[in-house]
Amino acid sequence: MMQQLTGINFIFYFGTVFFTSLGTISNPFLISLVTTLVNVLSTPLAFWIVERFGRRRILIIGATGMVIAQFIVGIIGVTAGAPDKNNQSAVKAMIAFICINISFFATTWGPGAWVVIGEIFPLPIRSRGVGLSTASNWFWNCIIGVITPYLVGTEKGQANLGAKVFFMWGALCCISLSFAYFLVPETKGLSLEQVDKMLEETTPRTSNKWVPHSTFAAEMHIAEKGLTLGDRPATATQNEVVAPPKQDV
């Protein structure tokens, strides 16, 4: 859901319509191809960024960047970039910040949200959690696809927001930013079992300081014997000789 609230699919679904409404672009379809190319070229960077900076951090940084870019597009659109002003420089600036917005999404929220979904759910409900998250993503995708034509449509009875629609997406993206800051924990470098343990012992805002203190395999081995970590029996070292058991004659 939060991924859809970033407004990225508005650009990909209705970018041509929006660029046409700006009034000074001779080939809106070509601009849409450019935005798609930015998305394609930016996405591979996420393979390195996700592991280098962590999940939580990139979601916060990505949402912050998108909020700034979207509000800048909205401000330019309602001032210098209005269709009746025929300001090509302002329109080019809007397109540039839209591309920046796409780049922030493609390197952070695009792949990062799916990485978090795959790691965050407890083992017993992981498959159902991922399934529900995917269903929610497509549900909100459908909602946005239905309401967006009304928001930017120019016919009678439609909102005809034009560039002002980016104020709405920027505000919704603030919700995604708040969600990432308060509710998304850091799962970088942790196994799925360690993520479960981390969620039991810390909060999302302090999760990046959590350090694994045991392994899942060790705990399972002890649990099978009905022991706790404090009751683990001492084992012979490599230099010790263990006497063979006595045999009855």
C-alpha positions as CSV (number, residue, x, y, z in Angstrom):
1,M,0.0,0.0,0.0
2,M,2.7,2.5,1.0
3,Q,4.6,1.8,-2.2
4,Q,1.5,2.8,-4.2
5,L,1.0,6.0,-2.2
6,T,4.3,7.3,-3.5
7,G,2.3,8.1,-6.7
8,I,4.8,6.5,-9.0
9,N,2.1,4.7,-11.1
10,F,0.4,8.0,-11.9
11,I,3.5,8.9,-13.9
12,F,3.7,5.6,-15.6
13,Y,0.0,5.1,-16.3
14,F,-1.0,8.7,-17.1
15,G,2.2,10.4,-17.8
16,T,1.4,11.0,-21.5
17,V,-2.0,12.6,-20.5
18,F,-0.2,14.8,-17.9
19,F,2.5,15.9,-20.2
20,T,0.0,16.8,-22.9
21,S,-1.9,19.0,-20.4
22,L,1.3,21.1,-19.9
23,G,0.7,22.6,-23.3
24,T,4.3,23.1,-24.5
25,I,5.4,19.6,-25.2
26,S,5.2,18.6,-28.9
27,N,5.7,14.8,-28.2
28,P,4.4,13.7,-24.8
29,F,4.9,10.1,-25.7
30,L,8.6,10.6,-26.1
31,I,8.8,12.2,-22.7
32,S,7.0,9.1,-21.3
33,L,9.6,6.9,-22.9
34,V,12.3,9.0,-21.2
35,T,10.7,8.5,-17.8
36,T,10.4,4.8,-18.4
37,L,14.1,4.7,-19.4
38,V,15.1,6.5,-16.2
39,N,13.2,3.8,-14.2
40,V,14.9,1.0,-16.0
41,L,18.4,2.4,-15.7
42,S,18.0,3.3,-12.0
43,T,16.6,0.0,-10.8
44,P,19.9,-2.1,-11.1
45,L,21.5,0.4,-8.6
46,A,19.2,-1.0,-6.0
47,F,21.1,-4.3,-5.9
48,W,24.0,-2.5,-4.4
49,I,22.2,0.2,-2.5
50,V,19.9,-2.2,-0.5
51,E,22.8,-4.2,0.9
52,R,25.1,-1.2,1.3
53,F,22.8,1.1,3.2
54,G,20.1,-1.2,4.6
55,R,16.4,-1.5,4.0
56,R,15.1,1.0,6.6
57,R,17.5,3.8,5.6
58,I,16.9,3.7,1.9
59,L,13.1,3.7,2.4
60,I,13.4,6.9,4.6
61,I,15.8,8.6,2.2
62,G,13.8,7.5,-0.9
63,A,10.5,8.8,0.5
64,T,12.2,12.1,1.6
65,G,13.6,12.6,-1.9
66,M,10.3,11.9,-3.6
67,V,8.4,14.3,-1.3
68,I,10.8,17.1,-2.1
69,A,10.8,16.4,-5.8
70,Q,7.0,16.1,-6.0
71,F,6.4,19.4,-4.1
72,I,8.9,21.1,-6.4
73,V,7.0,19.8,-9.4
74,G,3.7,21.1,-7.9
75,I,5.1,24.5,-7.1
76,I,6.6,25.0,-10.5
77,G,3.4,23.8,-12.1
78,V,1.1,26.3,-10.4
79,T,3.5,29.2,-10.9
80,A,5.8,29.4,-13.9
81,G,4.8,26.2,-15.5
82,A,1.0,26.9,-15.9
83,P,-0.2,26.0,-19.5
84,D,-1.4,29.5,-20.2
85,K,2.1,30.9,-19.5
86,N,3.8,28.8,-22.2
87,N,7.0,28.6,-20.3
88,Q,9.1,25.9,-21.8
89,S,11.9,26.3,-19.3
90,A,9.6,25.7,-16.4
91,V,8.1,22.6,-18.1
92,K,11.6,21.2,-18.7
93,A,12.3,21.8,-15.0
94,M,9.2,19.9,-14.1
95,I,10.2,17.0,-16.3
96,A,13.6,16.9,-14.7
97,F,12.2,16.7,-11.2
98,I,9.8,14.1,-12.3
99,C,12.7,12.0,-13.5
100,I,14.5,12.6,-10.2
101,N,11.4,11.4,-8.4
102,I,11.4,8.3,-10.5
103,S,15.1,7.7,-9.8
104,F,14.5,7.9,-6.1
105,F,11.7,5.4,-6.3
106,A,13.5,3.0,-8.6
107,T,16.5,2.8,-6.3
108,T,14.6,2.6,-3.0
109,W,10.9,2.0,-2.7
110,G,10.6,0.0,-6.0
111,P,12.7,-3.0,-5.0
112,G,13.2,-2.1,-1.3
113,A,9.5,-2.6,-0.3
114,W,9.5,-6.1,-1.7
115,V,12.7,-7.0,0.1
116,V,11.2,-5.9,3.4
117,I,8.0,-7.8,2.7
118,G,10.0,-11.0,2.1
119,E,12.0,-10.6,5.4
120,I,9.7,-9.1,7.9
121,F,7.0,-11.6,8.6
122,P,7.4,-14.4,11.2
123,L,8.1,-17.9,9.8
124,P,4.7,-19.4,10.6
125,I,2.8,-16.7,8.6
126,R,5.4,-15.6,6.1
127,S,3.7,-17.1,3.0
128,R,0.3,-15.6,4.0
129,G,1.8,-12.3,4.9
130,V,3.6,-11.9,1.5
131,G,0.5,-13.0,-0.3
132,L,-1.7,-10.4,1.5
133,S,0.9,-7.7,0.9
134,T,1.0,-8.4,-2.8
135,A,-2.8,-8.4,-2.9
136,S,-2.9,-5.1,-1.1
137,N,-0.3,-3.6,-3.5
138,W,-2.4,-4.5,-6.5
139,F,-5.6,-3.4,-4.8
140,W,-4.3,0.1,-4.3
141,N,-2.8,0.0,-7.7
142,C,-6.3,-0.5,-9.0
143,I,-7.7,2.3,-6.9
144,I,-5.1,4.7,-8.2
145,G,-5.7,3.6,-11.7
146,V,-9.5,4.3,-11.3
147,I,-9.4,7.7,-9.6
148,T,-6.4,9.3,-11.4
149,P,-8.2,10.0,-14.8
150,Y,-10.8,12.0,-12.8
151,L,-8.0,13.9,-11.0
152,V,-6.2,15.1,-14.1
153,G,-9.1,15.0,-16.7
154,T,-10.0,18.2,-18.4
155,E,-13.6,17.4,-19.3
156,K,-16.6,18.9,-17.5
157,G,-17.1,17.4,-14.1
158,Q,-13.5,16.3,-13.7
159,A,-11.0,17.8,-11.2
160,N,-8.5,19.0,-13.8
161,L,-5.8,19.4,-11.1
162,G,-3.0,19.4,-13.6
163,A,0.4,19.9,-11.8
164,K,-1.5,20.4,-8.5
165,V,-1.9,16.6,-8.4
166,F,1.7,16.4,-7.3
167,F,0.8,18.2,-4.0
168,M,-1.5,15.3,-3.3
169,W,1.1,12.7,-4.2
170,G,3.6,14.6,-2.1
171,A,1.3,14.6,0.9
172,L,0.6,10.8,0.5
173,C,4.3,10.2,0.2
174,C,4.7,11.9,3.6
175,I,2.5,9.0,5.0
176,S,4.9,6.5,3.4
177,L,7.8,8.4,5.0
178,S,6.2,8.3,8.4
179,F,5.4,4.6,8.0
180,A,9.1,3.8,7.1
181,Y,10.4,5.9,10.0
182,F,8.1,4.6,12.8
183,L,7.2,1.1,11.7
184,V,9.9,-0.4,9.4
185,P,12.8,-2.2,11.2
186,E,16.3,-2.6,9.8
187,T,16.8,-6.2,8.6
188,K,20.1,-5.8,6.8
189,G,22.6,-8.7,7.4
190,L,20.1,-10.8,9.4
191,S,18.8,-14.2,8.7
192,L,15.0,-14.7,8.7
193,E,15.2,-16.3,12.2
194,Q,17.3,-13.4,13.5
195,V,14.7,-11.0,12.2
196,D,12.1,-12.7,14.3
197,K,14.3,-12.5,17.4
198,M,15.1,-8.8,16.7
199,L,11.4,-7.9,16.5
200,E,10.9,-9.5,19.9
201,E,13.7,-7.5,21.6
202,T,13.7,-4.1,20.0
203,T,11.6,-1.5,18.2
204,P,11.8,-0.3,14.5
205,R,13.5,3.0,15.5
206,T,16.3,1.2,17.4
207,S,16.5,-1.9,15.3
208,N,19.7,-0.9,13.5
209,K,21.6,-1.1,16.8
210,W,20.5,-4.7,17.5
211,V,23.2,-7.3,17.3
212,P,22.5,-11.1,17.0
213,H,23.6,-12.9,20.2
214,S,22.8,-16.4,19.3
215,T,22.1,-18.5,16.2
216,F,18.8,-20.2,15.4
217,A,20.6,-23.6,14.9
218,A,22.2,-23.4,18.3
219,E,18.9,-22.6,20.0
220,M,17.1,-25.4,18.2
221,H,19.8,-27.9,19.2
222,I,19.4,-26.9,22.8
223,A,15.7,-26.9,22.7
224,E,15.7,-30.5,21.4
225,K,17.5,-31.5,24.5
226,G,15.2,-29.5,26.8
227,L,18.0,-27.2,27.9
228,T,18.4,-23.4,28.1
229,L,21.4,-21.5,27.1
230,G,22.5,-21.3,30.8
231,D,22.2,-25.1,31.2
232,R,24.4,-26.1,28.3
233,P,26.8,-28.8,29.4
234,A,30.5,-28.4,29.0
235,T,32.0,-30.3,26.1
236,A,35.4,-31.8,25.8
237,T,38.0,-29.6,24.1
238,Q,40.2,-30.8,21.3
239,N,43.1,-31.4,23.6
240,E,41.1,-33.5,26.1
241,V,40.9,-37.2,26.0
242,V,37.5,-38.7,26.7
243,A,37.8,-42.0,28.5
244,P,35.8,-44.8,26.9
245,P,32.8,-46.1,28.9
246,K,33.4,-49.1,31.1
247,Q,32.1,-52.4,29.9
248,D,30.7,-55.1,32.2
249,V,32.6,-58.4,32.1
